[in-house]
């Protein structure tokens, strides 16, 4: 390792965690398991650590907000499905009878359309008789 930044004749025992200067055992400042060359670097590290903790705290709050939004969304979807299920259960006979009435109307109008169409289209024997009477 290199020599101490402050005492050039002494051998450095570690490097500053902030600026990387080599420091001897006499100059080293310890805090939170890290070594620093001066009180200035020690305070810079404390500020950085505090800011990092704030960022991590905000991130966990944001993650909590996302989770709450997802839970609210899931609750709303479940409530809507339950309401629809309840409504259908309470009014099932009404809904089924309306569907059956609609089907009956469609069937009647379809059969009437088929009858009217058959009346409108001449059969081959009618066409033949008409054409024979015109030819005579």
N, CA and C atoms as an extended XYZ file, in Angstrom:
408
Properties=species:S:1:pos:R:3:atomname:S:1:resname:S:1:resid:I:1 pbc="F F F"
N         0.853       -1.178        0.000 N   UNK     1
C         0.000        0.000        0.000 CA  UNK     1
C         0.898        1.240        0.000 C   UNK     1
N         0.317        2.372       -0.300 N   UNK     2
C         1.061        3.635       -0.405 CA  UNK     2
C         1.310        4.234        0.979 C   UNK     2
N         1.934        5.368        0.952 N   UNK     3
C         2.187        6.089        2.199 CA  UNK     3
C         0.985        6.953        2.557 C   UNK     3
N         0.950        7.415        3.823 N   UNK     4
C        -0.123        8.272        4.329 CA  UNK     4
C        -0.099        9.607        3.584 C   UNK     4
N        -1.259       10.108        3.225 N   UNK     5
C        -1.375       11.375        2.515 CA  UNK     5
C        -0.856       12.525        3.372 C   UNK     5
N        -1.113       12.470        4.685 N   UNK     6
C        -0.725       13.546        5.598 CA  UNK     6
C         0.677       13.358        6.178 C   UNK     6
N         1.093       12.135        6.367 N   UNK     7
C         2.425       11.809        6.902 CA  UNK     7
C         3.141       10.949        5.863 C   UNK     7
N         3.826       11.564        4.981 N   UNK     8
C         4.462       10.877        3.857 CA  UNK     8
C         5.420        9.787        4.254 C   UNK     8
N         6.002        9.874        5.469 N   UNK     9
C         6.975        8.869        5.906 CA  UNK     9
C         6.316        7.624        6.480 C   UNK     9
N         5.037        7.719        6.879 N   UNK    10
C         4.339        6.566        7.471 CA  UNK    10
C         3.588        5.796        6.386 C   UNK    10
N         3.513        4.512        6.599 N   UNK    11
C         2.790        3.659        5.646 CA  UNK    11
C         1.293        3.756        5.912 C   UNK    11
N         0.505        3.831        4.839 N   UNK    12
C        -0.952        3.907        4.958 CA  UNK    12
C        -1.509        2.547        5.346 C   UNK    12
N        -2.507        2.560        6.242 N   UNK    13
C        -3.132        1.305        6.677 CA  UNK    13
C        -4.466        1.059        5.954 C   UNK    13
N        -5.029        2.120        5.388 N   UNK    14
C        -6.296        1.981        4.651 CA  UNK    14
C        -6.480        3.171        3.720 C   UNK    14
N        -7.533        3.101        2.925 N   UNK    15
C        -7.868        4.200        2.012 CA  UNK    15
C        -9.190        4.816        2.464 C   UNK    15
N        -9.320        6.096        2.218 N   UNK    16
C       -10.553        6.813        2.555 CA  UNK    16
C       -11.694        6.277        1.687 C   UNK    16
N       -12.831        6.044        2.314 N   UNK    17
C       -13.990        5.502        1.605 CA  UNK    17
C       -14.599        6.518        0.640 C   UNK    17
N       -14.305        7.805        0.825 N   UNK    18
C       -14.875        8.838       -0.026 CA  UNK    18
C       -13.928        9.224       -1.146 C   UNK    18
N       -12.718        9.641       -0.784 N   UNK    19
C       -11.807       10.178       -1.799 CA  UNK    19
C       -10.696        9.213       -2.210 C   UNK    19
N       -10.488        8.153       -1.449 N   UNK    20
C        -9.500        7.139       -1.818 CA  UNK    20
C        -8.072        7.456       -1.388 C   UNK    20
N        -7.826        8.513       -0.599 N   UNK    21
C        -6.474        8.825       -0.130 CA  UNK    21
C        -6.031        7.780        0.885 C   UNK    21
N        -4.759        7.425        0.838 N   UNK    22
C        -4.206        6.513        1.822 CA  UNK    22
C        -3.936        7.260        3.124 C   UNK    22
N        -4.281        6.639        4.251 N   UNK    23
C        -4.052        7.268        5.562 CA  UNK    23
C        -3.450        6.270        6.531 C   UNK    23
N        -2.654        6.797        7.458 N   UNK    24
C        -2.026        5.951        8.475 CA  UNK    24
C        -2.989        5.742        9.645 C   UNK    24
N        -2.609        4.899       10.575 N   UNK    25
C        -3.443        4.596       11.735 CA  UNK    25
C        -3.706        5.816       12.594 C   UNK    25
N        -2.811        6.779       12.586 N   UNK    26
C        -2.958        7.991       13.388 CA  UNK    26
C        -4.001        8.939       12.777 C   UNK    26
N        -4.096        8.987       11.469 N   UNK    27
C        -4.986        9.922       10.768 CA  UNK    27
C        -6.377        9.355       10.495 C   UNK    27
N        -6.535        8.060       10.518 N   UNK    28
C        -7.788        7.444       10.100 CA  UNK    28
C        -8.935        7.849       11.034 C   UNK    28
N       -10.081        8.120       10.448 N   UNK    29
C       -11.323        8.420       11.171 CA  UNK    29
C       -12.303        7.300       10.838 C   UNK    29
N       -12.867        6.659       11.846 N   UNK    30
C       -13.782        5.518       11.663 CA  UNK    30
C       -15.222        5.948       11.933 C   UNK    30
N       -16.141        5.452       11.122 N   UNK    31
C       -17.572        5.658       11.339 CA  UNK    31
C       -18.349        4.619       10.547 C   UNK    31
N       -19.292        3.972       11.199 N   UNK    32
C       -20.164        2.973       10.550 CA  UNK    32
C       -19.378        1.904        9.807 C   UNK    32
N       -18.262        1.487       10.368 N   UNK    33
C       -17.459        0.438        9.765 CA  UNK    33
C       -16.666        0.865        8.552 C   UNK    33
N       -16.561        2.170        8.309 N   UNK    34
C       -15.798        2.681        7.172 CA  UNK    34
C       -14.678        3.578        7.677 C   UNK    34
N       -13.645        3.702        6.841 N   UNK    35
C       -12.489        4.528        7.190 CA  UNK    35
C       -12.469        5.773        6.322 C   UNK    35
N       -12.097        6.929        6.953 N   UNK    36
C       -12.045        8.200        6.248 CA  UNK    36
C       -10.740        8.913        6.558 C   UNK    36
N       -10.353        9.828        5.661 N   UNK    37
C        -9.104       10.559        5.843 CA  UNK    37
C        -9.297       11.826        6.669 C   UNK    37
N       -10.527       12.349        6.726 N   UNK    38
C       -10.764       13.592        7.454 CA  UNK    38
C       -12.214       13.655        7.907 C   UNK    38
N       -12.486       14.644        8.772 N   UNK    39
C       -13.858       14.861        9.218 CA  UNK    39
C       -14.743       15.308        8.051 C   UNK    39
N       -14.152       16.018        7.096 N   UNK    40
C       -14.897       16.481        5.928 CA  UNK    40
C       -15.423       15.292        5.116 C   UNK    40
N       -14.553       14.324        4.849 N   UNK    41
C       -14.981       13.128        4.103 CA  UNK    41
C       -15.975       12.317        4.920 C   UNK    41
N       -15.771       12.288        6.227 N   UNK    42
C       -16.677       11.568        7.108 CA  UNK    42
C       -18.080       12.197        7.042 C   UNK    42
N       -18.160       13.542        7.054 N   UNK    43
C       -19.466       14.212        6.984 CA  UNK    43
C       -20.090       14.060        5.597 C   UNK    43
N       -19.281       14.055        4.527 N   UNK    44
C       -19.812       13.828        3.175 CA  UNK    44
C       -20.461       12.452        3.084 C   UNK    44
N       -19.807       11.466        3.672 N   UNK    45
C       -20.348       10.104        3.659 CA  UNK    45
C       -21.653       10.043        4.449 C   UNK    45
N       -21.702       10.776        5.560 N   UNK    46
C       -22.928       10.785        6.360 CA  UNK    46
C       -24.076       11.410        5.573 C   UNK    46
N       -23.808       12.501        4.858 N   UNK    47
C       -24.833       13.157        4.041 CA  UNK    47
C       -25.299       12.219        2.936 C   UNK    47
N       -24.354       11.566        2.280 N   UNK    48
C       -24.694       10.627        1.204 CA  UNK    48
C       -25.530        9.463        1.736 C   UNK    48
N       -25.140        8.943        2.892 N   UNK    49
C       -25.881        7.836        3.498 CA  UNK    49
C       -27.291        8.270        3.860 C   UNK    49
N       -27.418        9.472        4.424 N   UNK    50
C       -28.738        9.984        4.786 CA  UNK    50
C       -29.626       10.145        3.557 C   UNK    50
N       -29.063       10.691        2.489 N   UNK    51
C       -29.824       10.882        1.250 CA  UNK    51
C       -30.232        9.535        0.651 C   UNK    51
N       -29.329        8.568        0.685 N   UNK    52
C       -29.645        7.229        0.168 CA  UNK    52
C       -30.784        6.608        0.960 C   UNK    52
N       -30.755        6.793        2.276 N   UNK    53
C       -31.833        6.257        3.110 CA  UNK    53
C       -33.172        6.932        2.787 C   UNK    53
N       -33.133        8.239        2.518 N   UNK    54
C       -34.356        8.957        2.134 CA  UNK    54
C       -34.914        8.424        0.819 C   UNK    54
N       -34.032        8.209       -0.147 N   UNK    55
C       -34.457        7.694       -1.453 CA  UNK    55
C       -35.068        6.306       -1.294 C   UNK    55
N       -34.425        5.458       -0.504 N   UNK    56
C       -34.956        4.110       -0.290 CA  UNK    56
C       -36.295        4.156        0.433 C   UNK    56
N       -36.427        5.082        1.360 N   UNK    57
C       -37.698        5.239        2.084 CA  UNK    57
C       -38.803        5.676        1.127 C   UNK    57
N       -38.504        6.644        0.257 N   UNK    58
C       -39.492        7.100       -0.726 CA  UNK    58
C       -39.867        5.975       -1.690 C   UNK    58
N       -38.877        5.184       -2.067 N   UNK    59
C       -39.141        4.076       -2.987 CA  UNK    59
C       -40.082        3.066       -2.333 C   UNK    59
N       -39.870        2.771       -1.057 N   UNK    60
C       -40.749        1.813       -0.390 CA  UNK    60
C       -42.157        2.381       -0.255 C   UNK    60
N       -42.288        3.710       -0.047 N   UNK    61
C       -43.615        4.329        0.003 CA  UNK    61
C       -44.299        4.216       -1.353 C   UNK    61
N       -43.536        4.449       -2.424 N   UNK    62
C       -44.086        4.347       -3.779 CA  UNK    62
C       -44.551        2.926       -4.049 C   UNK    62
N       -43.747        1.946       -3.652 N   UNK    63
C       -44.128        0.545       -3.842 CA  UNK    63
C       -45.395        0.233       -3.051 C   UNK    63
N       -45.526        0.814       -1.860 N   UNK    64
C       -46.729        0.606       -1.062 CA  UNK    64
C       -47.940        1.213       -1.754 C   UNK    64
N       -47.781        2.397       -2.342 N   UNK    65
C       -48.890        3.049       -3.045 CA  UNK    65
C       -49.341        2.229       -4.244 C   UNK    65
N       -48.405        1.657       -4.967 N   UNK    66
C       -48.743        0.817       -6.126 CA  UNK    66
C       -49.520       -0.407       -5.659 C   UNK    66
N       -49.089       -1.003       -4.569 N   UNK    67
C       -49.771       -2.174       -4.033 CA  UNK    67
C       -51.191       -1.815       -3.603 C   UNK    67
N       -51.353       -0.671       -2.952 N   UNK    68
C       -52.689       -0.240       -2.524 CA  UNK    68
C       -53.587       -0.023       -3.733 C   UNK    68
N       -53.059        0.613       -4.797 N   UNK    69
C       -53.856        0.825       -6.010 CA  UNK    69
C       -54.281       -0.502       -6.633 C   UNK    69
N       -53.377       -1.452       -6.667 N   UNK    70
C       -53.710       -2.760       -7.245 CA  UNK    70
C       -54.791       -3.449       -6.414 C   UNK    70
N       -54.684       -3.365       -5.087 N   UNK    71
C       -55.685       -3.996       -4.229 CA  UNK    71
C       -57.056       -3.340       -4.405 C   UNK    71
N       -57.076       -2.025       -4.537 N   UNK    72
C       -58.342       -1.318       -4.758 CA  UNK    72
C       -58.947       -1.747       -6.089 C   UNK    72
N       -58.129       -1.841       -7.137 N   UNK    73
C       -58.611       -2.268       -8.451 CA  UNK    73
C       -59.208       -3.671       -8.364 C   UNK    73
N       -58.509       -4.579       -7.714 N   UNK    74
C       -58.997       -5.958       -7.582 CA  UNK    74
C       -60.316       -5.968       -6.814 C   UNK    74
N       -60.415       -5.177       -5.755 N   UNK    75
C       -61.651       -5.108       -4.972 CA  UNK    75
C       -62.812       -4.602       -5.824 C   UNK    75
N       -62.577       -3.574       -6.624 N   UNK    76
C       -63.636       -3.014       -7.478 CA  UNK    76
C       -64.103       -4.052       -8.503 C   UNK    76
N       -63.168       -4.769       -9.100 N   UNK    77
C       -63.536       -5.792      -10.084 CA  UNK    77
C       -64.351       -6.900       -9.423 C   UNK    77
N       -63.923       -7.343       -8.255 N   UNK    78
C       -64.652       -8.400       -7.541 CA  UNK    78
C       -66.046       -7.907       -7.165 C   UNK    78
N       -66.148       -6.662       -6.711 N   UNK    79
C       -67.455       -6.107       -6.342 CA  UNK    79
C       -68.381       -6.032       -7.557 C   UNK    79
N       -67.843       -5.647       -8.713 N   UNK    80
C       -68.661       -5.560       -9.928 CA  UNK    80
C       -69.158       -6.943      -10.357 C   UNK    80
N       -68.278       -7.919      -10.295 N   UNK    81
C       -68.674       -9.286      -10.660 CA  UNK    81
C       -69.726       -9.808       -9.680 C   UNK    81
N       -69.530       -9.546       -8.390 N   UNK    82
C       -70.492       -9.998       -7.383 CA  UNK    82
C       -71.845       -9.312       -7.581 C   UNK    82
N       -71.824       -8.013       -7.899 N   UNK    83
C       -73.084       -7.296       -8.132 CA  UNK    83
C       -73.813       -7.859       -9.347 C   UNK    83
N       -73.079       -8.137      -10.412 N   UNK    84
C       -73.699       -8.712      -11.615 CA  UNK    84
C       -74.281      -10.087      -11.312 C   UNK    84
N       -73.546      -10.885      -10.580 N   UNK    85
C       -74.004      -12.226      -10.211 CA  UNK    85
C       -75.277      -12.131       -9.351 C   UNK    85
N       -75.265      -11.209       -8.398 N   UNK    86
C       -76.425      -11.014       -7.529 CA  UNK    86
C       -77.625      -10.530       -8.350 C   UNK    86
N       -77.408       -9.546       -9.213 N   UNK    87
C       -78.498       -9.015      -10.031 CA  UNK    87
C       -79.092      -10.102      -10.914 C   UNK    87
N       -78.250      -10.881      -11.548 N   UNK    88
C       -78.751      -11.951      -12.406 CA  UNK    88
C       -79.510      -12.985      -11.581 C   UNK    88
N       -78.997      -13.301      -10.400 N   UNK    89
C       -79.672      -14.275       -9.536 CA  UNK    89
C       -81.038      -13.786       -9.091 C   UNK    89
N       -81.145      -12.497       -8.770 N   UNK    90
C       -82.407      -11.927       -8.321 CA  UNK    90
C       -83.404      -11.775       -9.463 C   UNK    90
N       -82.923      -11.508      -10.649 N   UNK    91
C       -83.794      -11.218      -11.780 CA  UNK    91
C       -83.655      -12.248      -12.894 C   UNK    91
N       -83.263      -13.435      -12.543 N   UNK    92
C       -83.015      -14.466      -13.547 CA  UNK    92
C       -84.281      -14.803      -14.332 C   UNK    92
N       -85.424      -14.923      -13.631 N   UNK    93
C       -86.671      -15.264      -14.320 CA  UNK    93
C       -87.062      -14.164      -15.300 C   UNK    93
N       -86.897      -12.916      -14.878 N   UNK    94
C       -87.239      -11.794      -15.743 CA  UNK    94
C       -86.346      -11.781      -16.980 C   UNK    94
N       -85.050      -11.957      -16.753 N   UNK    95
C       -84.097      -11.946      -17.867 CA  UNK    95
C       -84.387      -13.102      -18.816 C   UNK    95
N       -84.604      -14.293      -18.264 N   UNK    96
C       -84.879      -15.459      -19.108 CA  UNK    96
C       -86.183      -15.279      -19.891 C   UNK    96
N       -87.234      -14.722      -19.249 N   UNK    97
C       -88.504      -14.551      -19.965 CA  UNK    97
C       -88.354      -13.523      -21.084 C   UNK    97
N       -87.586      -12.460      -20.861 N   UNK    98
C       -87.360      -11.473      -21.924 CA  UNK    98
C       -86.601      -12.095      -23.088 C   UNK    98
N       -85.628      -12.925      -22.767 N   UNK    99
C       -84.865      -13.609      -23.823 CA  UNK    99
C       -85.791      -14.539      -24.609 C   UNK    99
N       -86.639      -15.290      -23.904 N   UNK   100
C       -87.558      -16.218      -24.588 CA  UNK   100
C       -88.562      -15.466      -25.458 C   UNK   100
N       -89.094      -14.312      -24.955 N   UNK   101
C       -90.021      -13.518      -25.758 CA  UNK   101
C       -89.337      -13.014      -27.033 C   UNK   101
N       -88.101      -12.579      -26.881 N   UNK   102
C       -87.362      -12.101      -28.058 CA  UNK   102
C       -87.151      -13.228      -29.061 C   UNK   102
N       -86.803      -14.407      -28.577 N   UNK   103
C       -86.630      -15.555      -29.473 CA  UNK   103
C       -87.930      -15.908      -30.189 C   UNK   103
N       -89.044      -15.871      -29.456 N   UNK   104
C       -90.346      -16.176      -30.080 CA  UNK   104
C       -90.676      -15.163      -31.167 C   UNK   104
N       -90.425      -13.895      -30.917 N   UNK   105
C       -90.687      -12.864      -31.927 CA  UNK   105
C       -89.848      -13.095      -33.168 C   UNK   105
N       -88.596      -13.437      -32.971 N   UNK   106
C       -87.708      -13.698      -34.111 CA  UNK   106
C       -88.202      -14.902      -34.897 C   UNK   106
N       -88.611      -15.967      -34.206 N   UNK   107
C       -89.109      -17.163      -34.894 CA  UNK   107
C       -90.387      -16.867      -35.678 C   UNK   107
N       -91.319      -16.094      -35.078 N   UNK   108
C       -92.561      -15.753      -35.776 CA  UNK   108
C       -92.283      -14.910      -37.014 C   UNK   108
N       -91.435      -13.911      -36.847 N   UNK   109
C       -91.165      -13.056      -38.004 CA  UNK   109
C       -90.430      -13.828      -39.095 C   UNK   109
N       -89.588      -14.763      -38.705 N   UNK   110
C       -88.886      -15.587      -39.694 CA  UNK   110
C       -89.878      -16.479      -40.442 C   UNK   110
N       -90.788      -17.119      -39.703 N   UNK   111
C       -91.756      -18.004      -40.376 CA  UNK   111
C       -92.695      -17.192      -41.265 C   UNK   111
N       -93.107      -16.005      -40.815 N   UNK   112
C       -93.948      -15.142      -41.666 CA  UNK   112
C       -93.201      -14.722      -42.933 C   UNK   112
N       -91.935      -14.416      -42.790 N   UNK   113
C       -91.126      -14.027      -43.947 CA  UNK   113
C       -91.031      -15.172      -44.945 C   UNK   113
N       -90.853      -16.382      -44.441 N   UNK   114
C       -90.760      -17.554      -45.327 CA  UNK   114
C       -92.082      -17.770      -46.054 C   UNK   114
N       -93.222      -17.642      -45.328 N   UNK   115
C       -94.535      -17.820      -45.970 CA  UNK   115
C       -94.759      -16.775      -47.056 C   UNK   115
N       -94.460      -15.510      -46.720 N   UNK   116
C       -94.649      -14.428      -47.697 CA  UNK   116
C       -93.761      -14.615      -48.920 C   UNK   116
N       -92.555      -15.103      -48.687 N   UNK   117
C       -91.627      -15.328      -49.793 CA  UNK   117
C       -92.139      -16.444      -50.694 C   UNK   117
N       -92.675      -17.507      -50.114 N   UNK   118
C       -93.210      -18.618      -50.910 CA  UNK   118
C       -94.410      -18.167      -51.746 C   UNK   118
N       -95.245      -17.293      -51.165 N   UNK   119
C       -96.402      -16.782      -51.918 CA  UNK   119
C       -95.967      -15.906      -53.090 C   UNK   119
N       -94.898      -15.167      -52.887 N   UNK   120
C       -94.451      -14.226      -53.913 CA  UNK   120
C       -93.758      -14.908      -55.076 C   UNK   120
N       -93.154      -16.056      -54.822 N   UNK   121
C       -92.429      -16.757      -55.880 CA  UNK   121
C       -93.388      -17.728      -56.556 C   UNK   121
N       -93.598      -17.594      -57.844 N   UNK   122
C       -94.526      -18.504      -58.535 CA  UNK   122
C       -93.914      -19.895      -58.679 C   UNK   122
N       -94.784      -20.884      -58.585 N   UNK   123
C       -94.312      -22.257      -58.794 CA  UNK   123
C       -94.194      -22.508      -60.289 C   UNK   123
N       -93.527      -23.539      -60.645 N   UNK   124
C       -93.295      -23.816      -62.067 CA  UNK   124
C       -94.605      -24.116      -62.805 C   UNK   124
N       -95.579      -24.788      -62.156 N   UNK   125
C       -96.836      -25.105      -62.831 CA  UNK   125
C       -97.655      -23.845      -63.080 C   UNK   125
N       -97.647      -22.922      -62.144 N   UNK   126
C       -98.370      -21.664      -62.353 CA  UNK   126
C       -97.754      -20.892      -63.518 C   UNK   126
N       -96.454      -20.870      -63.560 N   UNK   127
C       -95.759      -20.161      -64.626 CA  UNK   127
C       -96.078      -20.800      -65.970 C   UNK   127
N       -96.127      -22.125      -66.004 N   UNK   128
C       -96.410      -22.843      -67.241 CA  UNK   128
C       -97.826      -22.542      -67.730 C   UNK   128
N       -98.782      -22.562      -66.783 N   UNK   129
C      -100.173      -22.285      -67.162 CA  UNK   129
C      -100.331      -20.869      -67.707 C   UNK   129
N       -99.670      -19.937      -67.080 N   UNK   130
C       -99.770      -18.537      -67.525 CA  UNK   130
C       -99.156      -18.403      -68.929 C   UNK   130
N       -98.014      -19.008      -69.123 N   UNK   131
C       -97.365      -18.871      -70.421 CA  UNK   131
C       -98.194      -19.590      -71.500 C   UNK   131
N       -98.858      -20.722      -71.204 N   UNK   132
C       -99.686      -21.424      -72.173 CA  UNK   132
C      -100.913      -20.601      -72.545 C   UNK   132
N      -101.482      -19.956      -71.567 N   UNK   133
C      -102.685      -19.154      -71.866 CA  UNK   133
C      -102.330      -17.940      -72.715 C   UNK   133
N      -101.135      -17.463      -72.591 N   UNK   134
C      -100.726      -16.323      -73.410 CA  UNK   134
C      -100.419      -16.757      -74.837 C   UNK   134
N       -99.925      -17.962      -74.978 N   UNK   135
C       -99.534      -18.428      -76.289 CA  UNK   135
C      -100.748      -18.781      -77.133 C   UNK   135
N      -101.802      -19.325      -76.606 N   UNK   136
C      -102.982      -19.752      -77.371 CA  UNK   136
C      -103.528      -18.660      -78.129 C   UNK   136
